[in-house]
């Protein structure tokens, strides 16, 4: 982990997607190790699950559920694999992943590339021996005639191996997918997936940061009516704040530092709409303990990151955990739970 600053120039000399594949290959050579032990100050319960700390790795890094055990060993309190679709999917043509180094950001238009749910299933079945909290992010195939049926099928296929399931309708890289955030379509979708889930694991909903403020109330109303267990706020954005990188004009979803302000505002919007009862998970632009703490004080029970890992390396989760504890002590909080929604 201490070597990452020295290795980063070599890694960044490679095409971003090739570097990601090599990173996965390197992680596979490492022993799984043990997930982090619950920290009395950072442990938090959400949707009946006991998280050892609130710092998670977002979906997109471990698309095919290959290295989640190694991720947990890095100090993450939970890992979310996927997005996994019912059938294998190649995704969009390359190049489709771009580092915006000057902006500490990433643009991707991957398009739910993955080997399919059935390929990931044996690895997730095996992981039960290792413990740790692993969520499975599910999506619909691009060419599906019935995307709602795809989500329901994903719930059935993966609920036996997931601690929680995330219904991802917020990727900008599958045409028409975000239309499922519309009130009537969302209600139909969540009715189908909750029925398919039955008494299975908690269901989380992942939404886009590009929702209009007027749409947020509808999403919250439907999610609460259908008893969704938590909302992840948010995914990548199709908006383009001021950027410096030569890749700033690439199409796709923008993540990383430029998303910070928008993602924090959307979290506040969702907390205002939902009140205190619906758990929220913050994602987007989280780079350090201060960012994580700000999201927690704004109403998030958990946080997720991905792009910052590209720039800061595998020691990031432990660094954020240490900084969170310092900030909690500074402000007189004994636990994360006391700080959730303090602002």
N, C-alpha and C positions, 0 to 999 in steps of 0.2 A: 504493500500500500504506500509506503514511504517513497518508493521508486517511481510512482506515477508521474510526478512533474518531470522527471528525466525521460520517461518513455513517451510522454504525450507528443512531443514534436515528431517522433517516428510514427506514432499512430495517426497523427493528423496529416502526415505525408501520404497516407493511403486514401483511396476513395472511401467515403463514409460508410457505405454499406459493406464493403469488403472488410473494413476495420471492425465493424460490428460482428461479422461472421467469425473473424479471427479471435475476437474477445470471447465469444461464446465457446469456441473450440478450446481456448486456454482455460476457461472456467471449468469445462468438463473434465479437465485433467486433475482438478483439485478434489481432495476428499470433501464429502458433504459437511462434516463437522456437526455441531449442535446449533440449533437456533438460539437467539439470545434468551437469557433468563429474565423473568419479569423483574422490572425495576420498580421498587416501591413508590418512587416519585413519578415515574412515567407510565406505569401500567394503567390501562384504561379498558373499560368494558363497553362494547358497542354491539348491538343486535344479539346480545347473549354470548358474544365471543370475548375471550380474555386476551387482549393484545399486550405483549410484554413491554412495548413502547409504541408511540403513535406514528412512527415513521415507516412508510411503506414505499416499495418500488412499484410504480404504475405499470399498467399493461403496455406492451409494445417492445419492451426489452427482451423478454423471454417469451416470444410468441408461441413457441411449440412446447413449452413446459419441459425444458431440457436442463436448466441450471437453477431452478428455484431454491434448491437446498443450499447451493453455494451463495446465493443472494442472501438468504437468511443468516448464513455464517458471517456475512459482512456487518451484521448488527441491525439489519432491518427488522422491524417488528412484525412485518407481514410482506408477502410478495403476491402480486397479481399477474397471472400468466395470460397469454392470448394477445390479441383477440383470436379466438378459435371459431371457425365456421363449420357447419355440418359436413361439407365436402372440402377436399383440398382446393386451394386457390392460389394461383401464381401472383396475383396482385397486378399492379400497374407496371408499364415498361420502365426500365432503368434508363438514365439515372433518376432516382426518386427519393433520395435522401441527401440533404445538404447541411453542412455545418456553416453557420453564420458566426464566425469566430469573433469578429469585432463586436458583435451584439450579444455574445454568450447565448446563442439561440440555435434552433434547428428548424428547418422546414422539411416536412415529409409528405409524400403522396404515395405511400406504400400500397394502400388499397387492400387491407386485410389479407396480406400474403401469409399463408400458413399451410401446414400439412394436413389440416383437418382434425376434427375432434377425436376420431377413432385412433389416429396415430399418437395423440398425446395421452390417451386414456391409460395405457399400461404404465407409463412413467408416473402418472398421478396416483394410480393405485398402489404402486410400490412405495411412494413417498410417505404413506401413512405411518410407516415404521419410524421415520425420522422426526415426526412432530413439526411444530411450527404452523403458523396460519398461512394458508395458501388460498387465494381467491382465483376463480376462473372467469375471465371476461369472454362473453359470447357475442357473436354477431351473425349476420345473414350473408349468404353468398350473393355476389354481385348479380349473377344471372338468375337468381331465384324468382320463380313465378309467385311465391307466397312468402314474403319475408317474415311475417308474423309466425307462420308455421315453422320457419327456420329457427326462430328464437325459442319457441316452445320445444322443438326437438332438441335444441342445445341444452335446455334445462334438464330434460329427461336424461340425455346422454351423460351429462357432467355432474349432476347433483350428488352422485354417490362418492365423488372424489374431491369435492370442493368444500372448503369451510364456508365460503359464501360465493354467490354468483353475481356477476355484474352484467346487466343488460346495456350494451353499448349502442346507443342510437345517435351518437354525437360525432362520429368521424366525418370529416368533410370530403373524404377520398373515395366514398362509395356513392355514386349518383343517386339522389333521392332519399338517402338514408335519414337525413335530418328531418325530413317531412314527418317521420314517426313521432316527433316532438309536438306536433299539432294535437290539440286537446282530444278530438274524437279518435284519431289514430292511436294516440298514446293510451287512451282508455281501453281500446280494443286489444292492443299489444299487452298491456299489463294484466288485463283479465285473462288472457291466454297463458302468460308465463306463470302467474300465480296459481292458476288451476293446474298447470303441468307440474309445478313445484310441490303442491300438496303440503305435506309435513316436512319437506326437505329443508335445505340450508337457507340462511337469510338471502334475500334478493336486494341488490343495490342497483340504482339507476344512474348511468353516466350521461350528463348533459353537456351541451356546448356553451362556451362563454358568449357566443354571438346571439343568444336569445335576446329579444327585446324585453325591457322591463315589464311591459304589459303581458308578456307570455309566461312570465315566471309564476304568477299566481295560478294559472291553469295547470302548469306542470306539477306544482306542489299539491293542488287540490286533488288531481288524479292520483298522484303517488300516495297520498295519505288515504284516499278512499280505497285504493287497492292494497293498502297495507304494505307498501314497499318499506324495507327496513332502513335504508339510508340513501342519500343522493350524493354522488360524486360531482363536485363543482370545481373544475370543469375539464374539458378536453382542449385540443389545439384550436386556434382561432384562424379564420379566413381573413380577418382584418389585418391591416399592415400599419402599425405605428412607424415612427421615424426609425429607419434602419440604415446601417452603414455598410454592410457586407455587399459584395458583388452579386451574391445570390438572392438579394432581397426581392427580386422580381419573379422568383420561381413560384409556381402555383403549388398549393397544398396547405397543410395545417402548420401554423407557426407555433412553436413552443419555446420555453426558456425565459430568460430575463425580461424580454419585451412584453410578455404576457402577464407579468406580475400585477400591474395596476388593474387591468381588466378583470383578472381572475379573483382578486381580492374584492373588488366591487360586486362581482356577481355572487360571491359567497355572502356578502352582507345583504344583498337583495334577497337571496334565498332564505337566509336566517330571518329577515324581517317578514317574509311571506309565510314561513313555516312555523314561526314561534319556536319555543324551546323543545318541543317534543320529538321532532324528527331529526335523527342524527345526520350531520353533514360531514363529508370528507373533502378536504381542500386539495386541489391540484392545480399546477400552472404557475411557473415562475418561482418556485421555491428553491432557493440556493443555499440557505444557511439557517442557523437556529433562530435568528431574528425573524426571518420570513415565516418560519413554521410557527413561532410564538404569536406573531401577528394574526395568522389564520386561526389559531386556537382561540385567542382572545376575541376574534370576530365571530366565533361560533362553531368552528370545526372541532370535531372530536378526534379526527385522524388527519394526517397529511400524506400526500403521495408526491414523488418526484421521479424524474427520468433524465431530462436534458442536462440538469446540473451535474449528474453523474458523469456525463461525457466530458465535461470540462474539469471536474475536480477529482474524479477517480474513486476507487473503492472504499476509501476511508470516510466518505461523506456522511453516511448514516451515523457512525459513532461520533463524529464531530458535531452533528446537529443535536444528538442526544445530550452530549456534554454541555453544549451551549443552552439548550432548553432548561436543563437543571439549574444552571447559573441564573437564568432569567426568572425562573419560578422562585428561587430563593430570594432574589433581589426584591421581588414584589410581594413576598410574604405568603406565597402559595405552597402548600405541602404536597399537592398532587396536581397532575394535569387536569383532572376532572374539575377541580376548583377554579381553574383558569378558563375553562371552556365558556365562551360567551361573556367574558368579564367586561368587554367593551360595549 
